[in-house]
Amino acid sequence: MSKFKIKNSLFLGTLLVIFGLTFNIRSQTVGQADAATGFADEQSAAIRLRELYQNRDYEKGCELGRKLTAQFPGNIELQAWFLVNTARNDMSKEAVAAAEKLVENNRENAWAWFAAANAYIRNLQKDEAMNASRKALKLNPDNDDFILLYGSALLMQRKYDEIYTFLDKNSSGIKDQSRVLVMKAEAQYRQAVDGDKNEGKIKSSFKTFAKALEVSPNSVNANYVYGVYLIYDNRYADAYLPLKTAAALSPEAADVRRNYWKTILNGQPLKSEYRRKNEVAADIDKFIKLHPDSVKNLETVSNFCGEFALPEKKNEIDDLVLKQFPQSLQAERILIRQIRKFDYIGEDKKIDEKKRTQLVQMIRDFISRPSHFNDDYLGEAYSSLFFHIKDSKNISNEQLLQIAGDINKSRQITPEKLYAMIVAAFIDRKMFREGENFLNIGFEKVNDEIEQRKNRTDEEKFKRHADEMKATLHSIAGWLFFNEGRLDNAEKELETAAELDAKNYITFNRLGQVYEAENKLDRAEDAYIKGYASFPSSNELNLKAINELYKKRGGTLENAAAYFEKINIIERETRRERIISGKLEAAKNVAPFTLKNLDDKPVSLADLKGKIVVLNFWGTWCAPCVREMPEMQELYKKYSKDKDVAIITINNDDDLAKVQKFMNDRKFGFPVLRDDHYLDDAGIGVFPTTWFISRDGKIIYETNFSDKLVEEFSWRIEELKK
C-alpha cells in the first residue's frame, strides 16, 4: 500500500506565527476566562483542542490553538495539541520546525515528543516519527493517545504484525476501544493490499471497521475512516452513510465534508447526475455558511469542484476568495491558475494579440501584488511575462533586460529552460554581450539545482536529467557563438550538447548549420539526419534542412525520390538504434501490485510472470496521454494474440465512470487498471510514463510520450523477446 498523499503548505510565514505565539507570548492570569477564547484553565483548553483533533476539525483546532497558546504559554500539553492540529491543517513542515524547537527546550517532557512524532508522521518522516513516538511512549506509557501514536508510527513503517501484537498487549487500558479497532482495521486493509491483493483480508478489515462503529456509533473517527477506506475499495454506496454521519457529527471539518461529497456524486446511482450535483452544491453552501471566514475551506471546495467537474460552482467559489481574501495564498493560487489557463489562441489557431495583451496585463497585475506567498509562483509569472513580450517591438532592449534581471532575483523550477529562452531572446536582438552574461548565470543556476537535487532521487534518472539540463544550456551557448560568428566555439558547445542529450532535434539542427557554415557538408547532413531521427520523430525542421542541403549540393528533382527514400531508411535505423540502446543502465525491480480493472476484477503482476509486459501510466486529464491512446489501442491489437506479451495500462483518474466513458466512447479495448495509490509507491511523477518489463520482472526501458508509439514500442518489445 502506498503512502497516503499529504499536501504541504508553502505558507512559511505561518511558522513565525507558531513560534511567536507558542514560545514568546507573556502569560495571562490563570483562572480568569479569556474574552477571546472563553477558557479559564489550561486543562479544559487542552481537552478542547484534543476534541477538535478527534473530530478532524483541524483548522478550528489550529485557529483556537494559536489563541490558547498565547493565553497559556507555559503549558506543553496545550502546545502539543496545537501543533498536532497544525500538522494536520496542511502545515506539516511548519509543525515539524516548531515541534523540534519544543523538544529542544523540553527534552524530558512527553508532550513535546508527542507533538514532534505527530508532526513527523504528517511530514512523512518515518524514522523520525518512530523514534519520537517511542520516546513519548516511554515517558508516558499509560496514556491512550501515546499508545495509539506509537501504533500509527508502526503503521507508517508497515510493521503490521508488530502493530497487532502491540495493540493486543496495550489495548485493555484504552478507554475508547473503537480507536483500537479502527487502527487494527487500517493495518489489516493496508497489509491486504501491500503486494498481492488479498480479498479475504480486505473483508476482515471491513468487519473490524464495522465492530468499531458498533462500539462507538457516534465517533467521527470511526465513521470517517471507515468511509474513506470504503472509497479506497471503490464502494462509494457503502461509504455514503458513515461519511454522512461523520459530516453531521463534525460539520465544519473540511476533509470529512469533501469525502462525503464524493459519495453523494458516486454512491447514489439511482439519482440522476443533475440531482447529485445539485445536492452537492446545496451542501457546499451549507458548509461555507458554517465558517464563512475560512479561506482554506473555500479552497477545499474549489479544488473539489475542479476535480469533480462542477465548473460553475468552482468559478463562484474562486470569485468569492478573490473578493473576500484578495491578499491570501489561496487567492494567489487562483490567480496563477487563471494565468496558466488563459487561452489567447483565436479560432484560426493563431495568436490573438488582443487576448495576449490582456494576458500580459494579468501577469503584470500578479507581479504587482503587495505581497507574494509562493516564490515559485512569482518566478513563474516573471518567466511568463518575458515569454510573451520578448518578441514585441513595443518593448525596448532596456525594458527586456530589466525584466530578465527581475527573473534572476526570483526562484525558478526549470532554470535551464528559462535561461535558454532569455539568451535566445537576446540573440534575436543582437544583444550578444547580455546574452553571454545570462548564459553564465544560467550555468550557475543549473549547477546549484543539480547540487541540491543530488542523492534525492533515483541515481540513473537524476543523471539523465542533469545531462539534459546542461545540454540545453550548451546548445543555446553554441547558437549564441554561431550568431556572433565564433564557429569553433559554436561547434564545441553544440557537440557537447549532442553528447549529453542525443534526442534534442534543435541541437542537431543548430549543429548542422554550424557544419554548413564551415563547409563540412557531409557532417551537416549527418547532423540533420540525427535531428530528423530525434524527438519528436521525423520533425519538419530537420527534414526541411535536409531538403535545402540537398539542393545546395546540386541534387536534382529526378534523383530526389531515391535520395529521400535513402534518408528515411537512415532516419528510421538511426532512431531504432537510439531506441533499443536506451536501456536503463541498471534494470529495476517492479513493485508488485494487484489492482482492479474497469470490470472490478483483480489483475496481479504475478499473473504476468514470464511475459514481456508493457505497463503504461496515464490519465484522462493528461493531454499527451490521451494523444497516445489511439496508438496504444493499435499496439494492443498487434500483440493481442501474442502469448509472450501483455499490454497493460494503469489509470490515475479518481472518477471511475469518467474513465469507463472515455474507453467506451472511443471503443478502446486495451486493459485498464485503477491506480489505488500504486503510482505513489512506483514513484511516477511524469505522465505518460511507460515501463517495458522483462520476463523476470525487471524494468529494462522507461519512456514518456511517443509520437510514433506502435513502431517505437514494438522495437523495444521485440528486443526484449530476443
Buried (B, 14 or more C-beta within 10 A) or exposed (E): BBEEEEEBBBBBEBBEBBBEBBBEBEEEEEEEEBEEBEBBBBEEBBBBBBEBBBBBBBBBBBBBBBBBBBBBBEBBBBBBBBBBBBBBBBBBBBBBBBBBBBBEEBEEBBBBBBBBBBBBBBBBBBEBBBBBBBBBBEBBEEBBBBBBBBBBBBBBBBBBEBBBEBBEEBBEEBEBBBBBBBBBBBBBBBBBBBBBBBEEBBEBBBEBBBBBBEBBEEBBBBBBBBBBBBBBBBBBBBBBBBBBBBBEBBBBBBBBBBBBBBBBBBBBEEBEEEEBBEBBBEBBEEBBEEBEEBBBBBBBBBBBBBBBEBEEBBEBBBEBBBEEBEEBBBBBBBBBBBBEEBEBEEEEEEEBEEBBBEBBEBBEEBBEBEEBBBBBBBBBBBBBBBBBBBEBEEBEEEEBBEBBEBBBEBEBEBBBBBBBBBBBBBBEBEBBEBBBBBBEBBBEBBBEBBEEEEEEEBEEEBEBBBBBBBBBBBBBBBBBBBBBEBBEBBBBBBBBBBEBBBBBBBBBBBBBBBBBBBEBBEBBBBBBBBBBBBBEBBBEBBBEBBBEBBEEEEBEEEEEEEBBEEBBEBBBEBBBEBBBEBBBEEBBEBEBBBBBBBEEEBBBBEEBEEBBBBBBBBBBBBEBBBBBBEBBBBBBEBBEEEEEBBBBBBBBBBBBEBBBEBBEEEEBEBBBBBBBBBBBBBEBEEBBBBBBBBBEBBBBBBBBBBBBBBBBBBBBBEBBEE
